[in-house]
């Protein structure tokens, strides 16, 4: 995972909707594209999804989460 064992580099990106609402399918697609544009293979990619409202469509959330996992992203909701 780490090339230099004496240095751990952590990068956090924050994404949030512009208004307070549940996560939509378009939001999940936006998050997926953010991970896909970062093609570095030497980093661990993880998504921790914390929402204050339930998602608009749980089945789409599940599908998008599975697609993220297929792209090598660890997903925790």
C-alpha positions in Angstrom: 0.0 0.0 0.0 2.7 2.5 0.9 5.9 3.0 -1.1 7.7 4.8 1.8 7.1 3.1 5.0 8.1 6.1 7.1 5.6 8.4 5.5 1.8 7.9 5.2 0.1 10.4 3.0 -3.6 10.9 3.6 -5.9 12.8 1.3 -9.4 13.5 2.1 -11.9 14.9 -0.3 -15.2 16.2 1.0 -18.4 16.1 -1.2 -21.7 17.4 -0.1 -24.9 18.5 -1.8 -25.7 22.2 -2.0 -28.9 21.9 -0.1 -29.9 19.6 2.8 -31.6 16.6 1.3 -31.2 12.9 0.8 -28.6 11.5 -1.5 -29.8 11.1 -5.1 -28.7 8.7 -7.8 -27.1 11.7 -9.6 -25.1 12.4 -6.4 -23.8 8.8 -6.3 -22.8 9.0 -10.0 -20.9 12.2 -9.3 -19.1 10.6 -6.4 -18.2 7.6 -8.7 -16.8 9.9 -11.4 -14.7 11.6 -8.7 -13.1 8.3 -7.8 -12.7 7.3 -11.5 -10.8 10.5 -12.4 -8.2 9.7 -9.7 -6.5 6.8 -11.4 -3.7 6.4 -8.9 -3.2 2.7 -8.1 -1.0 3.2 -5.1 -3.7 4.6 -2.8 -6.5 3.0 -0.8 -9.8 4.5 -1.9 -12.7 4.5 0.5 -16.1 6.2 0.7 -17.7 6.8 4.1 -21.2 8.0 3.4 -22.9 9.9 6.2 -26.4 11.3 5.5 -28.9 13.0 7.7 -31.8 12.0 5.5 -32.6 8.6 3.9 -31.6 8.2 0.2 -34.3 9.0 -2.4 -34.0 5.5 -3.9 -32.3 2.8 -1.9 -32.1 0.3 -4.8 -30.1 2.8 -6.8 -27.9 3.5 -3.8 -27.2 -0.2 -3.5 -26.4 -0.5 -7.2 -24.1 2.5 -7.2 -22.3 1.2 -4.1 -21.7 -2.1 -5.8 -20.3 -0.3 -8.8 -18.0 1.7 -6.6 -16.8 -1.6 -5.0 -16.2 -3.1 -8.4 -14.0 -0.1 -9.1 -11.9 -1.0 -6.0 -13.5 1.5 -3.6 -14.2 0.5 0.0 -17.8 1.7 0.8 -19.1 2.2 4.3 -22.6 3.6 4.7 
